[in-house]
Amino acid sequence: MNPRPKSVQQLVDVFKRLPGVGPKTAERFVMHLLKAGRGEVTRLTRSLDELQNNVRSCEVCFTFAEKSPCEICASDKRNKKTICVVAEPQDIFALEKVGAYSGVYHVLRGLIDPMHDAGVAHLKISELVARAAGGAEEIIFAFDPTIEGETTIQFIEKQLAGLPVARTRLATGLPAGGSVEYADEVTLAGALANRQQIKK
Ligand SMILES: [Zn+2]
């Protein structure tokens, strides 16, 4: 029999669904909350409530923000004709910290995984093509230099064929197999400044 109280098992199951969390870690989280007591549990509950109530998807770029359109999409200081395409919202946070970019973004919400062929329906690719067709002058691909990143660029390139929009990608300087999210600011600023034209 399962000796865990039902409520414990239930929360362990919830935590187990989080990326990078195995059953042992999930159980440690629950035990921590039980030992820490009511204050800690209330903080968690309140944070989850606020997350659910205050954060939404930007209708333009699909990042997560407290308003839609998000601050970047709504700003008249940003160049709306240059669109930097990233895999996840946290890549925007990393690029914005560098402070070297004045265009706007588009979040795909993932990359194509050629090994597991999960399809592309869950990615915001048609939305990107629509924005590109709506008068964009440059699309910058800012993906991690991985198989997934390369496959995604190739797929989107086919969708953009024929559109009068320049396509560039972050310069090497990002280590192969590295990550946009974890690149240091100097590397990321260099990769952005030296972005390269994609050969047609
Ligand atoms: Zn936005």
Boltz pocket constraint, residues with backbone or C-beta under 6 A from the ligand:
constraints:
  - pocket:
      binder: B
      contacts: [[A, 58], [A, 59], [A, 60], [A, 61], [A, 62], [A, 63], [A, 69], [A, 70], [A, 71], [A, 72], [A, 73], [A, 74], [A, 105]]
      max_distance: 6.0
